[in-house]
Amino acid sequence: MSLFQVQKQSLIQSLQFKSEQPVGRSYHTRINEVGVKFYYALDVPKDYQIKKAYPLHIFLHGLVSRAKGRKKQALDASLADFSLPDSINVFPMGWKQAMWWTSTQVDNIHQIIEDLKTQYHIDTNRVFLHGVSDGGHGVYYLGAHTPTPFAGFIPIIASPFVLAPQNGAEHPTFLSNLINKPWLIINTSRDQLYPSKNIAPFVSHLRKAGATVEFISIEGAKHSVAWYENYRQNIIDFVNSNQRNPYPERLYWEVDAQLSYPRYHWLVIDDVLPTEDPKFVSLLQQGNSITINSQHISKLTLLLSPEQFDFSQEISIENNNELIFKGKVRFDNAILNKWYQVDHDIAQLYGAQLQLNLH
């Protein structure tokens, strides 16, 4: 057994889930670092077993521009029957000062996930984000900015084109970042706001760029989810047929000049050139070879896992057809612990990191 495997087993054994955690429906409050209270509802199977790993589903409600409600209003009435079977389901609350496309709310959603991972036995490769209307816009926002923890995305009667500064979007949304993960996109033909015909060209663009997208247009339906029960099985089939690859072989990531969201899985963009032009990395891993195509990126870090690379052999890296690294890396327990403290994810562990200067 390698040192990495020994350390991984040690981390697995350190996971302790308490059997007295709430089951059924419960309501919770988390308080962020500046004292803002965020409410969420939680549905846990009544027969929850701590030895079994459960999928996690996060549902974002619509009409996020409303005033903040009370804790017991965290479960929006329109989502009351959305919980999926044999899963842990969570329903965060958004409001006008904490819309889904702000960093405050993005941080809240990720912290809820982190909190639940310490309380319940969650399958971290089966975490899905769902959203209706404004919540669906939020799904697109998180999919373009912080997709790493998620296995797939399900926006319903929503549009990515709402995510503009005039609508409160805090950071630019690079739609090309959406190609990284599977999508189930559901729109309706008679929606007064986001009809299927307006979303279909966008879906076609994603598919041509390499994204895995299932698109459902519900004929005759308007801007509502009255049809949801008839399509529940489509959603169940989607989540049952997709799970996260924690070490994807293909990566594409575009960033803003401020590096607001610099990481996607094992790629971290550390610095960019001073330009208004697009700044991105496209990366392909084949065995121990990594081929990078980058534009206006000056520094990046690659997080390497012994579960993805053979550390006993040389790793070669090319950037824009130029060899920039060739050599072996050593497992470093400090790196494993550093990134485990960030991710708290047994399924996604790193044993080395390479910091590369591209310019």
Long-range contacts (C-beta under 8 A, 24 or more apart in sequence): 2-306, 2-331, 3-331, 3-333, 4-306, 4-331, 4-336, 4-349, 4-351, 7-333, 7-336, 8-346, 8-349, 11-340, 11-346, 11-349, 12-346, 15-121, 15-346, 17-50, 17-119, 17-120, 17-121, 18-50, 18-119, 19-50, 21-48, 21-119, 21-120, 23-47, 23-48, 25-75, 27-71, 27-72, 27-74, 27-75, 28-71, 28-74, 29-71, 30-108, 30-111, 30-112, 30-115, 32-104, 32-107, 32-108, 32-111, 36-98, 36-104, 38-92, 38-93, 38-98, 38-108, 38-112, 39-69, 39-70, 39-71, 39-73, 39-74, 39-92, 39-93, 40-74, 40-90, 40-91, 40-92, 40-93, 40-112, 41-74, 41-75, 41-90, 41-91, 42-88, 42-89, 42-90, 42-91, 42-116, 43-83, 43-88, 43-89, 43-90, 43-91, 44-88, 44-89, 44-120, 45-85, 45-86, 45-87, 45-88, 48-88, 48-120, 49-121, 50-121, 51-121, 52-121, 53-121, 53-122, 53-123, 54-86, 54-87, 54-88, 54-120, 54-121, 54-122, 54-123, 55-84, 55-86, 55-87, 55-88, 55-122, 55-123, 55-126, 55-127, 55-128, 55-239, 56-87, 56-88, 56-89, 56-90, 56-113, 56-116, 56-122, 56-123, 56-126, 56-127, 56-128, 57-83, 57-84, 57-87, 57-88, 57-89, 57-90, 57-127, 57-128, 57-130, 57-239, 58-90, 58-91, 58-92, 58-109, 58-112, 58-113, 58-127, 58-128, 58-129, 58-130, 59-89, 59-90, 59-91, 59-130, 59-131, 59-132, 59-135, 60-92, 60-94, 60-100, 60-109, 60-129, 60-130, 60-131, 60-132, 60-134, 60-135, 60-136, 60-138, 60-139, 61-91, 61-93, 61-94, 61-131, 61-132, 61-134, 61-135, 62-131, 62-132, 62-133, 62-134, 62-135, 62-136, 63-133, 63-134, 64-94, 64-95, 64-96, 64-99, 64-100, 64-134, 64-135, 64-138, 65-95, 65-96, 65-99, 65-134, 66-95, 66-96, 67-95, 67-96, 68-93, 68-95, 68-96, 68-97, 68-98, 69-93, 69-95, 78-132, 78-225, 79-132, 81-228, 81-229, 82-130, 82-228, 84-235, 84-236, 84-239, 85-236, 88-116, 88-120, 88-122, 90-116, 94-134, 94-135, 94-138, 99-134, 99-138, 99-168, 100-131, 100-134, 100-135, 100-137, 100-138, 100-139, 100-141, 100-142, 101-137, 101-138, 101-141, 101-163, 101-167, 101-168, 101-169, 101-170, 101-173, 102-168, 102-170, 103-170, 103-171, 103-260, 105-138, 106-141, 106-142, 106-145, 106-146, 109-142, 110-146, 110-149, 113-149, 114-344, 117-344, 117-345, 118-344, 123-243, 124-149, 124-244, 124-246, 124-345, 124-346, 124-347, 124-348, 125-151, 125-243, 125-244, 125-245, 125-246, 125-347, 126-151, 126-239, 126-243, 126-244, 127-151, 127-244, 128-152, 128-153, 128-154, 128-239, 129-153, 129-154, 130-154, 130-155, 130-156, 130-235, 131-155, 131-156, 131-158, 132-156, 132-157, 132-158, 132-225, 133-157, 133-158, 133-193, 133-223, 134-158, 134-162, 137-162, 137-163, 140-173, 140-178, 141-169, 141-173, 143-177, 143-178, 143-181, 143-183, 144-173, 144-174, 144-175, 144-177, 144-178, 145-171, 145-173, 145-177, 145-260, 145-261, 146-261, 147-177, 147-180, 147-181, 147-264, 148-263, 148-264, 148-265, 149-244, 149-345, 150-181, 150-244, 151-181, 151-182, 151-239, 151-242, 151-243, 151-244, 152-181, 152-182, 152-183, 152-184, 152-238, 152-239, 152-242, 152-244, 153-181, 153-182, 153-183, 153-184, 154-183, 154-184, 154-185, 154-186, 154-235, 154-238, 155-183, 155-185, 155-186, 156-186, 156-187, 156-225, 157-186, 157-187, 157-188, 157-191, 157-193, 157-194, 157-223, 157-224, 157-225, 158-187, 158-194, 159-193, 159-194, 159-198, 159-199, 160-202, 161-202, 171-256, 171-258, 171-260, 171-261, 172-256, 174-254, 174-255, 174-280, 175-202, 176-209, 176-252, 176-254, 176-280, 177-252, 177-253, 177-254, 177-264, 178-206, 178-211, 179-206, 179-209, 179-210, 179-211, 179-252, 180-211, 180-248, 180-250, 180-251, 180-252, 180-253, 180-264, 181-211, 181-212, 181-244, 182-211, 182-212, 182-213, 182-214, 182-238, 182-242, 183-211, 183-212, 183-213, 183-214, 184-213, 184-214, 184-216, 184-234, 184-235, 184-238, 185-213, 185-214, 185-215, 185-216, 186-215, 186-216, 186-218, 186-231, 186-234, 187-215, 187-216, 187-217, 187-218, 188-217, 188-218, 188-219, 188-220, 188-221, 188-222, 188-223, 188-224, 188-227, 189-217, 189-218, 189-219, 189-220, 189-221, 190-220, 190-221, 190-222, 191-221, 191-222, 191-223, 192-222, 192-223, 193-223, 194-223, 210-250, 214-238, 244-347, 246-345, 246-347, 246-348, 247-305, 247-307, 247-308, 247-348, 249-284, 249-285, 249-286, 250-283, 250-284, 250-285, 251-281, 251-282, 251-283, 252-280, 252-281, 252-282, 252-283, 253-280, 253-281, 254-278, 254-279, 254-280, 255-279, 255-280, 265-303, 265-348, 266-302, 266-303, 266-304, 266-305, 266-308, 266-350, 267-300, 267-301, 267-302, 267-303, 268-300, 268-301, 268-302, 268-303, 269-297, 269-299, 269-300, 270-298, 270-299, 270-300, 270-301, 270-355, 271-297, 271-298, 271-299, 272-296, 272-297, 272-298, 273-297, 273-298, 273-359, 288-313, 288-314, 288-315, 288-316, 289-315, 289-316, 289-317, 289-318, 290-315, 290-316, 290-317, 290-318, 291-318, 292-317, 292-318, 292-319, 292-320, 292-358, 293-319, 293-320, 294-319, 294-320, 294-358, 297-358, 297-359, 298-357, 298-358, 298-359, 299-355, 299-356, 299-357, 299-358, 300-355, 300-356, 300-358, 301-353, 301-354, 301-355, 301-356, 302-353, 302-354, 302-356, 303-335, 303-339, 303-350, 303-352, 303-353, 304-329, 304-350, 304-351, 304-352, 304-353, 304-354, 305-348, 305-349, 305-350, 305-351, 306-331, 306-351, 307-349, 311-351, 311-352, 315-354, 317-354, 317-356, 319-356, 319-358, 320-358, 324-356, 324-358, 325-354, 325-356, 329-354
